[in-house]
Amino acid sequence: MKAFLALGLVMLLLGVLSLFVPIPRSEREGFKVGGLSIGVETRHDERVSPIIGGVLILSGMGLLIAGKRRST
């Protein structure tokens, strides 16, 4: 079935990308009084856990195999 193949390919790509591409996150701490604002903004680049990336890769491969078996 083509839906399994497409979903498997998307999950496989997301799993591989999650191992290499960090997710940016920013935090702002400080206070604001009237029109005056004093604070610090920090930026963090966080990666997804390798376990989650591995699960995405394995499930994507499983869906690709299941989709290929159903289509033949």
C-alpha positions as CSV (number, residue, x, y, z in Angstrom):
1,M,0.0,0.0,0.0
2,K,1.4,3.4,-1.0
3,A,0.3,5.0,2.3
4,F,2.7,2.7,4.3
5,L,5.5,3.4,1.9
6,A,5.0,7.2,2.2
7,L,4.7,7.2,6.0
8,G,7.7,4.9,6.3
9,L,9.8,7.2,4.2
10,V,8.8,10.2,6.2
11,M,9.5,8.5,9.5
12,L,12.9,7.3,8.2
13,L,13.9,10.8,7.1
14,L,12.7,12.3,10.4
15,G,14.7,9.7,12.3
16,V,17.9,10.4,10.4
17,L,17.5,14.2,10.6
18,S,16.8,14.0,14.4
19,L,20.3,12.5,14.9
20,F,22.1,15.4,13.1
21,V,19.9,18.6,13.2
22,P,19.5,20.4,16.5
23,I,16.3,22.0,17.6
24,P,16.7,25.7,18.6
25,R,15.1,27.0,21.8
26,S,15.3,30.4,23.4
27,E,14.5,31.6,26.9
28,R,14.0,35.1,28.1
29,E,14.5,36.0,31.8
30,G,14.2,39.5,33.3
31,F,11.6,42.0,34.3
32,K,9.6,44.8,32.7
33,V,8.6,48.0,34.5
34,G,6.5,50.4,32.4
35,G,8.3,51.0,29.2
36,L,11.7,49.8,30.6
37,S,12.6,46.2,30.0
38,I,15.8,44.5,31.4
39,G,16.5,40.9,30.7
40,V,18.7,38.3,29.2
41,E,17.8,36.0,26.3
42,T,19.6,32.7,26.0
43,R,19.5,30.4,23.1
44,H,20.0,26.6,23.3
45,D,20.4,24.1,20.5
46,E,19.1,20.8,21.8
47,R,19.2,17.4,20.1
48,V,16.5,14.8,20.2
49,S,17.5,11.7,22.2
50,P,19.3,9.1,20.0
51,I,16.8,6.5,21.3
52,I,13.9,8.4,19.8
53,G,15.8,8.8,16.5
54,G,16.5,5.0,16.5
55,V,12.9,4.2,17.1
56,L,11.9,6.5,14.3
57,I,14.4,4.9,11.9
58,L,13.4,1.3,12.8
59,S,9.7,2.0,12.6
60,G,10.1,3.8,9.3
61,M,12.1,0.8,7.9
62,G,9.3,-1.5,9.2
63,L,6.6,0.5,7.5
64,L,8.7,0.5,4.2
65,I,9.0,-3.3,4.4
66,A,5.3,-3.8,5.2
67,G,4.3,-1.4,2.4
68,K,6.5,-3.2,-0.1
69,R,5.1,-6.7,0.9
70,R,1.5,-5.5,0.6
71,S,2.0,-3.9,-2.8
72,T,3.5,-7.1,-4.4
